[in-house]
């Protein structure tokens, strides 16, 4: 099992290290950028939608 795991680890290391060279680097940066932008958009959309809700502990002064 040790020899097979070493081969798998070596293969995964080669594949991972190839992501940081040449055209693969550009593709990797593109994917990371799109993922981060989508996450920011989803978080910001959720915050913006929650602003419309009135908190339960706020008393309307016109009702007094």
C-alpha positions as CSV (number, residue, x, y, z in Angstrom):
1,X,0.0,0.0,0.0
2,X,2.9,2.4,0.7
3,X,4.2,2.2,-2.9
4,X,0.7,2.8,-4.4
5,X,0.1,5.8,-2.1
6,X,3.5,7.3,-3.0
7,X,2.6,7.0,-6.7
8,X,-0.8,8.7,-6.1
9,X,0.7,11.4,-4.0
10,X,3.4,12.1,-6.7
11,X,0.8,12.2,-9.4
12,X,-1.4,14.6,-7.4
13,X,1.6,16.8,-6.7
14,X,2.5,17.0,-10.4
15,X,-1.1,17.9,-11.3
16,X,-1.3,20.5,-8.6
17,X,2.0,22.1,-9.5
18,X,1.0,22.3,-13.2
19,X,-1.8,24.6,-12.2
20,X,0.7,27.3,-11.4
21,X,2.4,27.5,-14.7
22,X,1.6,29.1,-18.1
23,X,-2.0,29.0,-19.4
24,X,-3.1,26.8,-16.5
25,X,-2.2,29.6,-14.2
26,X,-4.4,32.0,-16.0
27,X,-7.3,29.5,-15.9
28,X,-6.7,28.9,-12.2
29,X,-6.7,32.6,-11.4
30,X,-9.9,33.0,-13.5
31,X,-11.7,30.3,-11.5
32,X,-10.6,31.7,-8.2
33,X,-11.6,35.2,-9.1
34,X,-15.1,34.2,-10.3
35,X,-15.7,32.1,-7.2
36,X,-14.7,34.9,-4.9
37,X,-16.8,37.5,-6.8
38,X,-19.8,35.2,-6.7
39,X,-19.4,34.7,-3.0
40,X,-19.1,38.5,-2.4
41,X,-22.2,39.0,-4.5
42,X,-24.3,36.4,-2.7
43,X,-23.2,37.8,0.7
44,X,-24.0,41.4,-0.3
45,X,-27.3,40.4,-1.8
46,X,-28.3,38.7,1.5
47,X,-27.3,41.7,3.5
48,X,-29.2,44.1,1.2
49,X,-32.4,42.0,1.4
50,X,-32.3,41.9,5.2
51,X,-32.3,45.7,5.4
52,X,-35.9,45.9,4.4
53,X,-37.1,43.9,7.4
54,X,-38.1,45.9,10.5
55,X,-36.5,44.6,13.7
56,X,-39.0,43.3,16.2
57,X,-37.7,45.4,19.1
58,X,-38.3,48.7,17.3
59,X,-41.4,50.6,18.5
60,X,-43.1,52.9,16.1
61,X,-43.3,56.3,17.8
62,X,-46.6,57.2,16.0
63,X,-48.4,54.3,17.7
64,X,-47.8,55.7,21.2
